[in-house]
């Protein structure tokens, strides 16, 4: 089985996300619900997994790239 939208049904995509995330209901500490929502566009067939992951990773900035930061000081 593939992971592309064109290769899967909505039910298969739901299973892929659920299996990948583990505790999809987030009953342990509430942290997983945001991740489950993040992948809803994949489940609905709107965006591929790689697009969602790239968007997520693009939100983070490396410490060296932030203005006014020169590192942690422990060299």
MMTF fields as JSON, N, C-alpha, C and O atoms, coordinates in Angstrom:
{
  "mmtfVersion": "1.0.0",
  "mmtfProducer": "UNKNOWN",
  "numBonds": 299,
  "numAtoms": 300,
  "numGroups": 75,
  "numChains": 1,
  "numModels": 1,
  "chainsPerModel": [1],
  "groupsPerChain": [75],
  "chainIdList": ["A"],
  "bondAtomList": [4, 2, 8, 6, 12, 10, 16, 14, 20, 18, 24, 22, 28, 26, 32, 30, 36, 34, 40, 38, 44, 42, 48, 46, 52, 50, 56, 54, 60, 58, 64, 62, 68, 66, 72, 70, 76, 74, 80, 78, 84, 82, 88, 86, 92, 90, 96, 94, 100, 98, 104, 102, 108, 106, 112, 110, 116, 114, 120, 118, 124, 122, 128, 126, 132, 130, 136, 134, 140, 138, 144, 142, 148, 146, 152, 150, 156, 154, 160, 158, 164, 162, 168, 166, 172, 170, 176, 174, 180, 178, 184, 182, 188, 186, 192, 190, 196, 194, 200, 198, 204, 202, 208, 206, 212, 210, 216, 214, 220, 218, 224, 222, 228, 226, 232, 230, 236, 234, 240, 238, 244, 242, 248, 246, 252, 250, 256, 254, 260, 258, 264, 262, 268, 266, 272, 270, 276, 274, 280, 278, 284, 282, 288, 286, 292, 290, 296, 294],
  "bondOrderList": [1, 1, 1, 1, 1, 1, 1, 1, 1, 1, 1, 1, 1, 1, 1, 1, 1, 1, 1, 1, 1, 1, 1, 1, 1, 1, 1, 1, 1, 1, 1, 1, 1, 1, 1, 1, 1, 1, 1, 1, 1, 1, 1, 1, 1, 1, 1, 1, 1, 1, 1, 1, 1, 1, 1, 1, 1, 1, 1, 1, 1, 1, 1, 1, 1, 1, 1, 1, 1, 1, 1, 1, 1, 1],
  "groupList": [{"groupName": "UNK", "atomNameList": ["N", "CA", "C", "O"], "elementList": ["N", "C", "C", "O"], "formalChargeList": [0, 0, 0, 0], "bondAtomList": [1, 0, 2, 1, 3, 2], "bondOrderList": [1, 1, 2], "singleLetterCode": "X", "chemCompType": "L-PEPTIDE LINKING"}],
  "groupTypeList": [0, 0, 0, 0, 0, 0, 0, 0, 0, 0, 0, 0, 0, 0, 0, 0, 0, 0, 0, 0, 0, 0, 0, 0, 0, 0, 0, 0, 0, 0, 0, 0, 0, 0, 0, 0, 0, 0, 0, 0, 0, 0, 0, 0, 0, 0, 0, 0, 0, 0, 0, 0, 0, 0, 0, 0, 0, 0, 0, 0, 0, 0, 0, 0, 0, 0, 0, 0, 0, 0, 0, 0, 0, 0, 0],
  "groupIdList": [1, 2, 3, 4, 5, 6, 7, 8, 9, 10, 11, 12, 13, 14, 15, 16, 17, 18, 19, 20, 21, 22, 23, 24, 25, 26, 27, 28, 29, 30, 31, 32, 33, 34, 35, 36, 37, 38, 39, 40, 41, 42, 43, 44, 45, 46, 47, 48, 49, 50, 51, 52, 53, 54, 55, 56, 57, 58, 59, 60, 61, 62, 63, 64, 65, 66, 67, 68, 69, 70, 71, 72, 73, 74, 75],
  "secStructList": [7, 7, 7, 1, 4, 4, 4, 7, 7, 2, 2, 2, 2, 2, 2, 2, 2, 2, 2, 2, 2, 1, 7, 6, 6, 7, 6, 6, 6, 1, 7, 2, 2, 2, 2, 2, 2, 2, 6, 2, 2, 2, 2, 6, 6, 1, 1, 7, 2, 2, 2, 2, 2, 2, 2, 2, 2, 2, 6, 7, 7, 7, 4, 4, 4, 1, 6, 6, 7, 7, 7, 7, 1, 7, 7],
  "xCoordList": [0.845, 0.0, 0.886, 1.892, 0.505, 1.223, 0.666, -0.25, 1.237, 0.803, 0.244, -0.322, 0.391, -0.109, -1.631, -2.262, -2.208, -3.657, -4.237, -5.274, -3.567, -4.068, -4.013, -4.658, -3.262, -3.092, -3.899, -3.87, -4.625, -5.316, -6.745, -7.093, -7.562, -8.912, -8.86, -7.856, -9.928, -9.982, -9.814, -9.121, -10.437, -10.337, -8.897, -8.426, -8.202, -6.803, -5.939, -5.034, -6.212, -5.441, -5.693, -4.769, -6.936, -7.235, -6.435, -5.896, -6.361, -5.609, -4.112, -3.437, -3.594, -2.172, -1.839, -0.848, -2.659, -2.416, -2.566, -1.735, -3.617, -3.844, -2.687, -2.226, -2.215, -1.101, 0.186, 0.971, 0.393, 1.611, 1.644, 2.695, 0.503, 0.451, 0.263, 0.574, -0.232, -0.444, -1.739, -2.812, -1.665, -2.834, -3.594, -3.473, -4.359, -5.031, -6.072, -6.351, -6.653, -7.66, -7.063, -7.787, -5.789, -5.078, -5.609, -5.639, -6.026, -6.571, -5.489, -5.788, -4.234, -3.173, -2.847, -2.865, -2.554, -2.179, -2.657, -2.312, -3.435, -3.993, -3.087, -3.493, -1.868, -0.924, -1.174, -0.836, -1.747, -1.893, -3.038, -3.04, -3.998, -5.137, -4.703, -5.256, -3.738, -3.235, -2.551, -2.679, -1.827, -1.18, -2.217, -2.083, -3.244, -4.295, -4.971, -5.251, -5.231, -5.839, -4.906, -5.363, -3.619, -2.64, -2.72, -2.495, -3.032, -3.074, -4.464, -4.656, -5.43, -6.789, -6.85, -7.621, -6.058, -6.045, -5.557, -6.011, -4.652, -4.215, -5.358, -5.656, -5.987, -7.102, -8.199, -8.785, -8.478, -9.529, -9.103, -9.919, -7.838, -7.362, -7.003, -6.968, -6.734, -6.412, -4.913, -4.491, -4.1, -2.643, -1.953, -2.447, -0.8, 0.007, 0.735, 0.932, 1.124, 1.867, 3.117, 3.415, 3.852, 5.104, 4.841, 5.65, 3.722, 3.395, 3.123, 3.605, 2.361, 2.024, 3.283, 3.481, 4.131, 5.367, 6.305, 6.947, 6.398, 7.254, 6.726, 7.509, 5.41, 4.821, 5.096, 5.412, 4.977, 5.232, 6.686, 6.966, 7.605, 9.033, 9.43, 10.356, 8.765, 9.094, 8.768, 9.266, 7.946, 7.577, 8.688, 8.667, 9.644, 10.719, 11.932, 12.278, 12.574, 13.768, 14.916, 14.779, 16.038, 17.215, 17.706, 17.616, 18.218, 18.705, 19.713, 19.715, 20.578, 21.589, 20.968, 21.566, 19.783, 19.128, 18.325, 17.904, 18.114, 17.303, 18.14, 19.28, 17.594, 18.349, 18.637, 17.786, 19.841, 20.2, 20.661, 20.938, 20.75, 21.189, 22.521, 22.702, 23.426, 24.742, 25.036, 26.179, 24.044, 24.242, 23.917, 23.458, 24.155, 23.776, 24.839, 24.55, 26.044, 27.096, 27.925, 28.934, 27.528, 28.274, 29.047, 28.55, 30.257, 31.074, 32.294, 33.106],
  "yCoordList": [-1.184, 0.0, 1.242, 1.303, 2.207, 3.466, 4.442, 4.127, 5.626, 6.672, 7.887, 8.775, 7.94, 9.081, 9.082, 8.029, 10.261, 10.39, 9.571, 8.925, 9.6, 8.874, 7.359, 6.629, 6.879, 5.44, 4.92, 3.723, 5.806, 5.407, 5.926, 6.894, 5.253, 5.74, 6.589, 6.593, 7.293, 8.106, 7.219, 7.595, 6.061, 5.149, 4.673, 4.561, 4.395, 3.982, 5.116, 4.878, 6.354, 7.499, 7.711, 8.039, 7.528, 7.623, 6.587, 6.886, 5.367, 4.303, 4.61, 4.338, 5.168, 5.526, 6.551, 6.403, 7.584, 8.633, 8.063, 8.328, 7.285, 6.713, 5.814, 5.876, 4.979, 4.081, 4.864, 4.513, 5.914, 6.713, 7.479, 7.605, 7.985, 8.81, 7.996, 8.474, 6.799, 5.978, 6.332, 5.953, 7.05, 7.398, 8.545, 9.695, 8.241, 9.264, 10.046, 11.199, 9.445, 10.154, 11.115, 11.929, 11.041, 11.966, 11.938, 12.964, 10.772, 10.687, 10.745, 10.98, 10.534, 10.516, 11.914, 12.137, 12.847, 14.18, 15.308, 16.467, 14.991, 16.024, 16.526, 17.384, 16.02, 16.561, 16.05, 16.737, 14.886, 14.283, 14.879, 14.766, 15.502, 16.027, 17.068, 17.108, 17.906, 18.895, 18.253, 18.728, 17.176, 16.453, 15.794, 15.807, 15.221, 14.591, 15.619, 15.338, 16.796, 17.871, 18.322, 18.67, 18.321, 18.748, 17.883, 18.376, 16.62, 15.698, 15.541, 14.688, 16.342, 16.225, 16.509, 15.862, 17.458, 17.738, 16.531, 16.317, 15.75, 14.515, 13.503, 12.899, 13.324, 12.382, 12.76, 11.891, 14.055, 14.538, 14.562, 14.861, 14.252, 14.21, 15.56, 15.718, 16.546, 17.9, 18.145, 18.895, 17.516, 17.715, 16.379, 15.531, 16.206, 15.008, 15.118, 16.215, 13.982, 13.962, 14.823, 15.558, 14.731, 15.493, 16.997, 17.744, 17.453, 18.882, 19.332, 20.38, 18.548, 18.893, 18.902, 19.806, 17.893, 17.83, 18.983, 19.527, 19.367, 20.501, 21.799, 22.624, 21.989, 23.194, 23.235, 24.291, 22.101, 22.029, 22.371, 23.171, 21.767, 22.017, 23.443, 23.972, 24.079, 25.451, 26.454, 27.579, 26.065, 26.976, 27.146, 28.089, 26.253, 26.306, 27.01, 26.837, 27.806, 28.544, 28.04, 27.913, 27.754, 27.332, 28.488, 29.647, 28.185, 29.202, 30.134, 31.328, 29.617, 30.46, 31.45, 32.48, 31.14, 31.993, 33.127, 34.052, 33.058, 34.075, 35.318, 35.209, 36.491, 37.718, 37.888, 37.608, 38.347, 38.611, 37.4, 37.511, 36.254, 35.051, 34.602, 34.532, 34.307, 33.864, 32.432, 31.985, 31.721, 30.343, 30.202, 31.146, 29.034, 28.771, 29.213, 29.326, 29.463, 29.898, 28.774, 29.023, 27.557, 26.393, 25.772, 24.876, 26.247, 25.715, 25.053, 24.544],
  "zCoordList": [0.0, 0.0, 0.0, 0.707, -0.787, -0.827, 0.188, 0.947, 0.184, 1.109, 0.389, 1.027, -0.921, -1.678, -1.685, -1.595, -1.79, -1.825, -2.969, -2.815, -4.117, -5.286, -5.109, -5.861, -4.137, -3.912, -2.73, -2.446, -2.032, -0.805, -0.775, -1.45, 0.027, 0.3, 1.569, 2.28, 1.841, 3.056, 4.292, 5.238, 4.283, 5.418, 5.614, 6.746, 4.513, 4.616, 5.155, 5.956, 4.719, 5.223, 6.711, 7.455, 7.15, 8.581, 9.364, 10.43, 8.831, 9.5, 9.517, 10.51, 8.435, 8.364, 9.44, 10.155, 9.559, 10.56, 11.966, 12.834, 12.193, 13.523, 13.935, 15.075, 13.014, 13.321, 13.574, 14.455, 12.806, 12.95, 14.263, 14.89, 14.672, 15.878, 17.145, 18.236, 17.023, 18.207, 18.896, 18.425, 20.0, 20.804, 20.148, 20.57, 19.142, 18.34, 19.139, 18.81, 20.18, 20.952, 21.963, 22.537, 22.189, 23.074, 24.495, 25.173, 24.942, 26.291, 27.36, 28.531, 26.971, 27.987, 28.502, 29.712, 27.624, 28.097, 27.193, 27.421, 26.184, 25.327, 24.235, 23.45, 24.157, 23.181, 21.769, 20.805, 21.623, 20.305, 19.496, 18.27, 20.138, 19.389, 18.37, 17.271, 18.696, 17.744, 16.56, 15.432, 16.806, 15.711, 14.821, 13.597, 15.419, 14.626, 13.728, 12.563, 14.258, 13.462, 12.351, 11.262, 12.608, 11.62, 10.362, 9.257, 10.521, 9.391, 8.776, 7.909, 9.204, 8.677, 7.178, 6.469, 6.68, 5.238, 4.439, 3.315, 4.992, 4.325, 4.321, 3.29, 5.457, 5.552, 4.569, 3.925, 4.451, 3.547, 2.086, 1.214, 1.801, 0.424, -0.158, -1.378, 0.702, 0.238, 0.095, -0.785, 0.955, 0.936, 1.174, 1.917, 0.53, 0.752, 2.095, 2.618, 2.634, 3.898, 3.844, 4.786, 2.733, 2.639, 2.684, 3.233, 2.115, 2.155, 3.586, 4.014, 4.312, 5.697, 6.556, 7.367, 6.376, 7.164, 6.835, 7.734, 5.561, 5.188, 5.787, 6.257, 5.776, 6.376, 7.874, 8.422, 8.527, 9.966, 10.272, 11.165, 9.534, 9.757, 9.426, 10.04, 8.483, 8.092, 9.194, 9.172, 10.147, 11.241, 12.263, 13.054, 12.252, 13.234, 12.665, 11.496, 13.506, 13.113, 13.973, 15.19, 13.345, 14.104, 14.967, 14.561, 16.139, 17.065, 16.444, 16.746, 15.576, 14.95, 13.967, 13.657, 13.483, 12.495, 13.125, 12.431, 14.428, 15.089, 15.354, 15.804, 15.083, 15.338, 16.829, 17.673, 17.137, 18.519, 19.303, 20.497, 18.666, 19.371, 18.805, 17.59, 19.673, 19.217, 19.643, 19.551, 20.096, 20.534, 22.002, 22.644, 22.521, 23.907, 24.903, 26.095, 24.451, 25.353, 25.923, 26.584, 25.685, 26.171, 25.027, 24.345, 24.817, 23.723, 24.253, 23.48]
}
